[in-house]
Each structure stands twice: as structure tokens, then as C-alpha cells.
């Protein structure tokens, strides 16, 4: 692909799929026989990718998986993917020191005990609440999402408004109706934009993202893109089993002033370069984190 060398230092911004998908038109033509592409349509069975692989195999004898080959092309073309994380923090500088940490289940337990022990002095009841909040399922992961424009109004605003979903679950198990209100008073809501290298993604997650990216490329190539706001959303939430280092955090949006807005959209956000956050950043607003 002619643009591979130039694009290697770029990160895939999934929101801009109508643009970046065009970069892979040459790959479709190189990989699939022209007759296969000519007979492709929206209703092929059992699904787009298996139909393409089957028809390609019939014509050429090559039984390779198009999705697997596309994953290799995606890795060659882009260095990684832009992901977003929503949170509430008392001090944004914690991100400079620790990045976005994948807290272990034990760290989650210890944090819950630290926060809630003064509100629930009966240790056995607190331990039971922590157990019911499933720390072993939630621990060791950083939760992000890949599409910003389609997340409003939605989950990212919720997480920026209420903070940690797991800590809120513990509070609910304890019947602490005022916990969320306290979090809103003591912390501030942010969206964090991260450029995440492919190697920080688990192989299964990378495989799923590549599969959906190929479906996106096909959508742009063959169909009316105005009819496909979200071409595929199976991996809307991208859970990383590794922490995101601070050097991979590129921009921050303070969403606290936007909490009361109706019909909030991604275009309402003002992104500040993370390098300049907390300094003289009046001229550092960089738009919608592109």
C-alpha cells in the first residue's frame, strides 16, 4: 500500500472511519479477485467476510482468512488506535505519575475498604458488599471506548459524572444512597484521549477490532455511508489488561461544565493537549481530539 510508510506513525481514529477506510481500497483490490468483489452485495450469506473468503477460495484455491490478512495490513498501516477513557479525579496530575492503571482485584478491594470502612464499620458486611461487586471480574482492566461521536449522550458522560462504576456498585450493595453525590462534589469529570499502541491490546481484542475495521472498509466501499452511522459496534468497550502509560495520553477534556447540557455531542468538547494541561493553555485547544 503506497501510504503505509507515511501512516505508520499515525493512530487509527475510529470516528473518522468514512475517511480512513478509503486508505484500504487498494488492499481490497489486491487481496480479493475482481469477480468476487463484483458479485458482492449486502445480503450475501452467512456473513460478509465468510462469503468473501469462500468465494475467493473457490476461484483461487487460497483458503486464507481475509480478516487475518487485514489485521496484518492494519498493523503495518497504523501504529495503534485512539481510545477514550471517562473518569472523575481529584487531581489530574495522578495521570502524569501513573497513567491509567489497570488496578488488580486486590487493589480494588483495598480501595473500597479505604473509602467505605468509616461508613460501614461492620467489616463482614463491607467484605460481603465488596464480594458481591465482583472485584475478580472487574480487576486488572482499563475500560476504554473507541468511538467518541456516538457515545453522546451515553456511557462516557455517565462515567465522568459518577466515577468508578465498580466503586458505585460497592456503594449500592451497602445502600449508600449519597455516595454518587459525594463523588460529584469531591471530584471533577474528565474524558481522556489516549493513543494506544497495538501491543497494549490483547490478541483477541486486536483480532476483533481488525475484523470490524475490515467490515467498515467494506461498508465504505460498497454501500451508502450515510446509512451507516456505526458500521459495527461489537467492541464499543475496549478493555485493556495493561495500564496505559502517561506518555500515551494525548489530550484531556474537562466535562464538568457540560454536565447539565441537554443533547451533548462530541463537538461540544474542548480538548487540551495533555502536555500543556495545567499550564498556560489558552491557545492549546485542539478541537475534537483528531
GUFIRO-673826 format. One record per residue (C-alpha): residue number from 1; residue in one letter; y, x, z. Coordinates in nm, 2 decimals. Each point is the difference from the previous one (the first is absolute). Layout:
N
[rec NUM,"A",[Y,X,Z]] ...
# end
This chain:
290
[rec 1,"X",[0.00,0.00,0.00]] [rec 2,"X",[0.33,0.15,-0.11]] [rec 3,"X",[0.19,-0.09,0.32]] [rec 4,"X",[-0.27,0.12,0.25]] [rec 5,"X",[0.17,0.33,0.07]] [rec 6,"X",[0.34,-0.15,0.05]] [rec 7,"X",[-0.14,-0.28,0.22]] [rec 8,"X",[-0.21,0.22,0.23]] [rec 9,"X",[0.28,0.03,0.25]] [rec 10,"X",[0.06,-0.37,0.01]] [rec 11,"X",[-0.14,-0.26,0.23]] [rec 12,"X",[-0.12,-0.34,-0.13]] [rec 13,"X",[0.24,-0.28,0.09]] [rec 14,"X",[-0.22,-0.31,-0.03]] [rec 15,"X",[0.30,-0.23,0.00]] [rec 16,"X",[0.10,0.14,-0.33]] [rec 17,"X",[-0.33,-0.08,-0.17]] [rec 18,"X",[0.15,-0.15,-0.31]] [rec 19,"X",[0.15,0.34,-0.07]] [rec 20,"X",[-0.26,0.26,0.12]] [rec 21,"X",[-0.29,-0.19,-0.15]] [rec 22,"X",[0.14,0.08,-0.35]] [rec 23,"X",[-0.07,0.37,0.07]] [rec 24,"X",[-0.37,-0.07,-0.03]] [rec 25,"X",[0.00,-0.18,-0.33]] [rec 26,"X",[-0.11,0.32,-0.17]] [rec 27,"X",[-0.29,0.03,0.25]] [rec 28,"X",[-0.13,-0.34,-0.09]] [rec 29,"X",[0.01,0.09,-0.37]] [rec 30,"X",[-0.18,0.33,0.06]] [rec 31,"X",[-0.27,-0.14,0.23]] [rec 32,"X",[-0.09,-0.33,-0.16]] [rec 33,"X",[-0.11,-0.06,-0.35]] [rec 34,"X",[0.26,-0.18,-0.21]] [rec 35,"X",[-0.24,-0.28,-0.07]] [rec 36,"X",[-0.06,-0.06,0.37]] [rec 37,"X",[0.37,-0.02,0.07]] [rec 38,"X",[0.05,-0.23,-0.30]] [rec 39,"X",[-0.25,-0.25,0.13]] [rec 40,"X",[0.11,0.01,0.36]] [rec 41,"X",[0.15,-0.32,0.14]] [rec 42,"X",[0.09,-0.15,0.34]] [rec 43,"X",[-0.32,-0.20,0.03]] [rec 44,"X",[-0.27,0.26,-0.06]] [rec 45,"X",[-0.29,-0.01,0.24]] [rec 46,"X",[-0.11,0.10,0.26]] [rec 47,"X",[0.34,0.17,0.05]] [rec 48,"X",[0.24,0.22,-0.20]] [rec 49,"X",[-0.12,0.34,0.10]] [rec 50,"X",[-0.38,-0.07,-0.02]] [rec 51,"X",[0.05,-0.17,-0.34]] [rec 52,"X",[0.19,0.31,-0.13]] [rec 53,"X",[-0.26,0.24,0.13]] [rec 54,"X",[-0.28,-0.21,-0.14]] [rec 55,"X",[0.15,-0.03,-0.35]] [rec 56,"X",[0.09,0.37,0.00]] [rec 57,"X",[-0.35,0.09,0.08]] [rec 58,"X",[-0.14,-0.22,-0.28]] [rec 59,"X",[0.22,0.17,-0.26]] [rec 60,"X",[-0.01,0.36,0.12]] [rec 61,"X",[-0.30,0.03,0.23]] [rec 62,"X",[0.23,0.13,0.27]] [rec 63,"X",[-0.07,-0.18,0.33]] [rec 64,"X",[0.28,0.16,0.19]] [rec 65,"X",[0.21,-0.21,0.24]] [rec 66,"X",[0.34,-0.06,-0.14]] [rec 67,"X",[0.14,-0.04,0.36]] [rec 68,"X",[-0.14,0.33,0.11]] [rec 69,"X",[0.14,0.18,-0.30]] [rec 70,"X",[0.33,-0.17,0.05]] [rec 71,"X",[0.01,0.12,0.36]] [rec 72,"X",[-0.02,0.36,-0.12]] [rec 73,"X",[0.29,-0.07,-0.25]] [rec 74,"X",[0.21,-0.16,0.28]] [rec 75,"X",[-0.05,0.30,0.22]] [rec 76,"X",[0.10,0.23,-0.28]] [rec 77,"X",[0.31,-0.20,-0.09]] [rec 78,"X",[0.13,-0.07,0.36]] [rec 79,"X",[0.01,0.21,0.32]] [rec 80,"X",[-0.06,-0.31,0.22]] [rec 81,"X",[0.13,-0.34,0.07]] [rec 82,"X",[0.31,-0.15,0.17]] [rec 83,"X",[-0.10,-0.20,0.31]] [rec 84,"X",[0.20,-0.19,0.25]] [rec 85,"X",[-0.04,-0.05,0.38]] [rec 86,"X",[0.18,-0.26,0.22]] [rec 87,"X",[0.07,0.07,0.36]] [rec 88,"X",[0.23,-0.02,0.30]] [rec 89,"X",[0.11,0.31,0.18]] [rec 90,"X",[0.22,0.10,0.29]] [rec 91,"X",[0.08,0.34,-0.17]] [rec 92,"X",[-0.04,0.08,-0.36]] [rec 93,"X",[-0.02,0.37,0.08]] [rec 94,"X",[-0.36,-0.05,0.11]] [rec 95,"X",[-0.09,-0.01,-0.37]] [rec 96,"X",[0.15,0.34,-0.05]] [rec 97,"X",[-0.22,0.14,0.28]] [rec 98,"X",[-0.32,-0.19,-0.08]] [rec 99,"X",[0.02,-0.18,-0.33]] [rec 100,"X",[-0.20,-0.32,-0.01]] [rec 101,"X",[-0.29,0.06,0.23]] [rec 102,"X",[-0.34,-0.15,-0.04]] [rec 103,"X",[-0.05,-0.08,0.37]] [rec 104,"X",[-0.36,0.02,0.12]] [rec 105,"X",[-0.16,-0.29,0.18]] [rec 106,"X",[0.03,0.19,0.32]] [rec 107,"X",[0.37,0.06,-0.05]] [rec 108,"X",[0.04,-0.37,-0.06]] [rec 109,"X",[-0.17,-0.08,0.32]] [rec 110,"X",[0.21,0.25,0.19]] [rec 111,"X",[0.32,-0.13,-0.15]] [rec 112,"X",[-0.09,-0.36,0.09]] [rec 113,"X",[-0.08,0.10,0.36]] [rec 114,"X",[0.34,0.18,0.02]] [rec 115,"X",[0.20,-0.30,-0.14]] [rec 116,"X",[-0.18,-0.28,0.17]] [rec 117,"X",[-0.13,0.13,0.33]] [rec 118,"X",[0.31,-0.10,0.19]] [rec 119,"X",[-0.02,-0.35,-0.14]] [rec 120,"X",[-0.37,-0.04,0.07]] [rec 121,"X",[-0.09,0.19,0.32]] [rec 122,"X",[-0.36,-0.13,-0.01]] [rec 123,"X",[-0.16,0.29,-0.19]] [rec 124,"X",[-0.32,-0.19,-0.10]] [rec 125,"X",[0.20,-0.28,-0.17]] [rec 126,"X",[0.21,0.26,-0.19]] [rec 127,"X",[-0.31,0.18,-0.11]] [rec 128,"X",[-0.15,-0.32,-0.12]] [rec 129,"X",[0.32,-0.09,-0.20]] [rec 130,"X",[-0.01,0.35,-0.16]] [rec 131,"X",[-0.37,-0.04,-0.09]] [rec 132,"X",[0.07,-0.35,-0.16]] [rec 133,"X",[0.28,0.15,-0.21]] [rec 134,"X",[-0.27,0.22,-0.17]] [rec 135,"X",[0.14,0.36,0.03]] [rec 136,"X",[-0.30,0.15,-0.16]] [rec 137,"X",[0.07,-0.20,-0.32]] [rec 138,"X",[0.37,0.07,0.00]] [rec 139,"X",[0.00,0.36,0.11]] [rec 140,"X",[0.02,0.30,-0.22]] [rec 141,"X",[0.20,-0.16,-0.28]] [rec 142,"X",[0.35,-0.02,-0.13]] [rec 143,"X",[0.07,-0.33,-0.17]] [rec 144,"X",[0.22,0.00,-0.30]] [rec 145,"X",[0.06,-0.21,-0.31]] [rec 146,"X",[0.06,0.10,-0.36]] [rec 147,"X",[0.21,-0.28,-0.15]] [rec 148,"X",[0.35,-0.05,0.15]] [rec 149,"X",[0.15,-0.27,-0.21]] [rec 150,"X",[-0.28,-0.25,0.05]] [rec 151,"X",[0.00,0.06,0.38]] [rec 152,"X",[0.32,-0.20,0.07]] [rec 153,"X",[0.00,-0.23,0.18]] [rec 154,"X",[-0.33,0.11,0.15]] [rec 155,"X",[-0.20,0.24,0.20]] [rec 156,"X",[0.23,0.30,0.00]] [rec 157,"X",[0.29,-0.20,0.15]] [rec 158,"X",[-0.24,-0.13,0.26]] [rec 159,"X",[-0.11,0.34,0.11]] [rec 160,"X",[0.36,0.12,0.00]] [rec 161,"X",[0.09,-0.30,0.22]] [rec 162,"X",[-0.29,0.00,0.24]] [rec 163,"X",[-0.12,0.37,0.01]] [rec 164,"X",[-0.36,0.10,0.03]] [rec 165,"X",[-0.24,-0.28,-0.09]] [rec 166,"X",[-0.27,0.14,0.23]] [rec 167,"X",[0.24,0.02,0.30]] [rec 168,"X",[0.10,-0.35,-0.06]] [rec 169,"X",[-0.36,-0.10,-0.01]] [rec 170,"X",[-0.05,0.15,0.35]] [rec 171,"X",[0.31,-0.18,0.13]] [rec 172,"X",[-0.14,-0.33,-0.14]] [rec 173,"X",[-0.33,0.06,0.17]] [rec 174,"X",[0.19,0.04,0.33]] [rec 175,"X",[0.21,-0.31,-0.07]] [rec 176,"X",[0.33,0.20,0.01]] [rec 177,"X",[0.22,-0.24,-0.20]] [rec 178,"X",[0.31,0.22,0.04]] [rec 179,"X",[-0.15,0.32,-0.13]] [rec 180,"X",[0.13,-0.03,-0.36]] [rec 181,"X",[0.35,-0.10,0.11]] [rec 182,"X",[0.00,0.32,0.22]] [rec 183,"X",[-0.11,0.21,-0.29]] [rec 184,"X",[0.28,-0.14,-0.21]] [rec 185,"X",[0.26,0.09,0.26]] [rec 186,"X",[-0.13,0.35,0.08]] [rec 187,"X",[-0.08,0.12,-0.36]] [rec 188,"X",[0.14,-0.01,-0.34]] [rec 189,"X",[-0.17,-0.11,-0.33]] [rec 190,"X",[-0.05,0.24,-0.28]] [rec 191,"X",[-0.18,0.03,-0.33]] [rec 192,"X",[-0.13,0.35,-0.08]] [rec 193,"X",[-0.06,0.11,-0.36]] [rec 194,"X",[-0.26,0.28,-0.04]] [rec 195,"X",[-0.12,0.20,-0.29]] [rec 196,"X",[-0.36,0.04,0.08]] [rec 197,"X",[-0.21,0.27,-0.19]] [rec 198,"X",[-0.34,-0.13,-0.13]] [rec 199,"X",[-0.19,0.23,0.24]] [rec 200,"X",[0.12,-0.21,0.30]] [rec 201,"X",[-0.18,-0.30,-0.14]] [rec 202,"X",[-0.37,-0.07,0.07]] [rec 203,"X",[-0.21,0.03,-0.32]] [rec 204,"X",[-0.09,-0.37,0.01]] [rec 205,"X",[0.37,-0.11,0.04]] [rec 206,"X",[0.10,0.24,-0.29]] [rec 207,"X",[-0.28,-0.15,-0.22]] [rec 208,"X",[0.12,-0.35,0.07]] [rec 209,"X",[0.37,0.09,-0.07]] [rec 210,"X",[-0.10,0.16,-0.32]] [rec 211,"X",[-0.21,-0.30,-0.11]] [rec 212,"X",[0.30,-0.23,0.07]] [rec 213,"X",[0.24,0.24,-0.18]] [rec 214,"X",[-0.22,-0.02,-0.31]] [rec 215,"X",[0.00,-0.38,0.02]] [rec 216,"X",[0.38,0.03,0.02]] [rec 217,"X",[0.01,0.22,-0.31]] [rec 218,"X",[-0.22,-0.25,-0.19]] [rec 219,"X",[0.22,-0.29,0.11]] [rec 220,"X",[0.32,0.17,-0.13]] [rec 221,"X",[-0.17,0.10,-0.33]] [rec 222,"X",[-0.16,-0.34,-0.09]] [rec 223,"X",[0.18,-0.28,0.18]] [rec 224,"X",[0.34,-0.15,0.07]] [rec 225,"X",[0.11,0.21,0.30]] [rec 226,"X",[0.24,-0.27,0.11]] [rec 227,"X",[-0.30,-0.21,0.10]] [rec 228,"X",[-0.14,0.27,0.22]] [rec 229,"X",[0.22,0.06,0.31]] [rec 230,"X",[-0.29,0.17,0.18]] [rec 231,"X",[-0.27,0.10,-0.24]] [rec 232,"X",[-0.24,0.08,0.28]] [rec 233,"X",[0.04,-0.01,0.38]] [rec 234,"X",[-0.34,0.09,0.15]] [rec 235,"X",[0.14,0.31,0.16]] [rec 236,"X",[0.34,-0.14,0.10]] [rec 237,"X",[-0.06,0.16,0.34]] [rec 238,"X",[-0.08,0.37,-0.03]] [rec 239,"X",[-0.15,0.13,0.32]] [rec 240,"X",[0.00,0.38,0.03]] [rec 241,"X",[-0.24,0.18,0.23]] [rec 242,"X",[0.23,0.30,0.01]] [rec 243,"X",[0.35,0.03,0.15]] [rec 244,"X",[0.29,0.02,-0.24]] [rec 245,"X",[0.20,0.33,0.06]] [rec 246,"X",[0.37,-0.02,0.04]] [rec 247,"X",[0.05,0.20,-0.32]] [rec 248,"X",[-0.15,-0.29,-0.19]] [rec 249,"X",[0.26,-0.25,0.14]] [rec 250,"X",[0.26,-0.04,-0.27]] [rec 251,"X",[0.23,-0.28,0.11]] [rec 252,"X",[0.07,-0.25,0.28]] [rec 253,"X",[0.15,-0.35,-0.01]] [rec 254,"X",[0.16,-0.14,0.31]] [rec 255,"X",[-0.11,-0.37,-0.02]] [rec 256,"X",[0.14,-0.11,0.34]] [rec 257,"X",[0.32,-0.15,-0.15]] [rec 258,"X",[-0.21,-0.20,-0.25]] [rec 259,"X",[-0.23,-0.18,0.25]] [rec 260,"X",[0.19,-0.32,-0.01]] [rec 261,"X",[0.03,-0.02,-0.38]] [rec 262,"X",[-0.16,-0.28,-0.20]] [rec 263,"X",[-0.20,0.09,-0.31]] [rec 264,"X",[0.02,0.37,0.06]] [rec 265,"X",[-0.09,0.21,-0.31]] [rec 266,"X",[-0.07,0.37,-0.06]] [rec 267,"X",[0.34,0.03,-0.17]] [rec 268,"X",[0.17,-0.08,0.34]] [rec 269,"X",[-0.12,0.33,0.14]] [rec 270,"X",[0.22,0.32,0.02]] [rec 271,"X",[-0.22,0.31,0.00]] [rec 272,"X",[0.12,0.31,0.16]] [rec 273,"X",[-0.15,0.34,-0.08]] [rec 274,"X",[-0.21,0.10,0.30]] [rec 275,"X",[0.14,0.35,-0.02]] [rec 276,"X",[0.35,-0.13,0.06]] [rec 277,"X",[-0.08,-0.27,0.25]] [rec 278,"X",[0.22,0.02,0.31]] [rec 279,"X",[0.25,0.23,-0.17]] [rec 280,"X",[0.30,-0.07,-0.21]] [rec 281,"X",[-0.20,-0.22,-0.25]] [rec 282,"X",[0.28,-0.23,-0.12]] [rec 283,"X",[-0.07,0.13,-0.35]] [rec 284,"X",[-0.37,0.02,0.03]] [rec 285,"X",[-0.10,-0.36,-0.07]] [rec 286,"X",[-0.26,0.03,-0.27]] [rec 287,"X",[-0.07,-0.36,-0.10]] [rec 288,"X",[-0.34,-0.15,0.00]] [rec 289,"X",[-0.19,0.32,0.07]] [rec 290,"X",[-0.08,0.09,-0.35]] 
# end
